[in-house]
């Protein structure tokens, strides 16, 4: 898994992120959820490339444990990118302001 933190001083615009993904040959789509929405643990047969556009989301990785034996978690804020390898088990919890993400499969 790779996390790329947004380095800009202002959050990115949706069009900017879509163009970035398109330059990489990815066909993106967006989705949103309200505060506290939870995704059950699941996998995908493709690599997931995801940008957080608005709000926040925490991805939980039950098969990756930290030093205390707890499931690893990754918090994403606007502009942050997560590249999740195929077949990686993950769940998610949407933050207090909800979330909008842009993602694309990479085969």
N, C-alpha and C positions, 0 to 999 in steps of 0.2 A: 504494500500500500504506500502511496505517495501523497503527502499533503503539501500544497503550495499555498503559503499565506499571502494575502493581498498586501502589497507594499505601498499602494497609492494613499494619498492623504484624504481623498474622497472616495466613497463607494463607487464601484463600476456601474456603467449603464448597461442595460440588457443588450442593446445592439452591439456594444463593444465585445461582450463575452460571446455572443452568437457568432460574430465575425471571427473571433479568435478560434472558436471551435470549427467553423467552416474551413478556415485555412489549414486545419489539421485533417480535413476530409471527414469531419463528423457531422451528422445530421442531428441537431439538437431539438429538444422540446422542453417546455417549462411546466412546472406543477407547483401548487401551493397547498398548504394546510394551516389550520388554525392552531392557536396555542395548545400545547399539551397533547397533540395528536401523536399516537404511537404506532410505529410499524413493527410487526412481529419479526422475529429472526427469519431470514430467508437468504437465498443465494441467487445469482444470475449466471448463465452460461457464457457471458461475455464480460469484458472489462468495462466497468462503469466509470465514465468521466463526468464529474458533477461539480458545478459551481453554485455556491450560495449567492443569491442575488439580494434578497431582503430578509431581515430577521435573523434567526439562528436555528441550528439543528445539531443534535448530538448523535453521532453514529456509535453504536455499541458493537463490539467485536467479541462475541462470547468464546471463540476459539483461541483468542490471543489474550494471555493473562499478564498482568503487571507483576511486580516483585512481591506484592501482598497477596497474590492469587486471585485478584478481582479481574473481571473482564475489562479489557482496554476500552477506552472511550475517546472519541475525537470530536471536539467542538468546532463547528464551522460558523464563521461570521461573513458578512457581505464581502464578496470578492474571493474568498478562500476556495480552493479547488481540491477535490479529493479524487484520486485515481485508484479505484478499487479493483484488484485482480479478479478475474473470473473465478467463480465457485468459492468466494470468500463469504462465510456466514456473517451477516450483519443485521441489526435492527436499528431503529432510530426513534428519537424523541424530539419533537418540535419544541422550540423555546417559547418564552412568555409572550413574544410579539408575533408569533406565527412564523412562517417561512415561505419564501419563493425560491425555487432552485431551477437551474437549467442543467439538463443532463443529456448524455448521448452514449449509446453503446459503441464499443470498439471491438470488432470481431477479428 
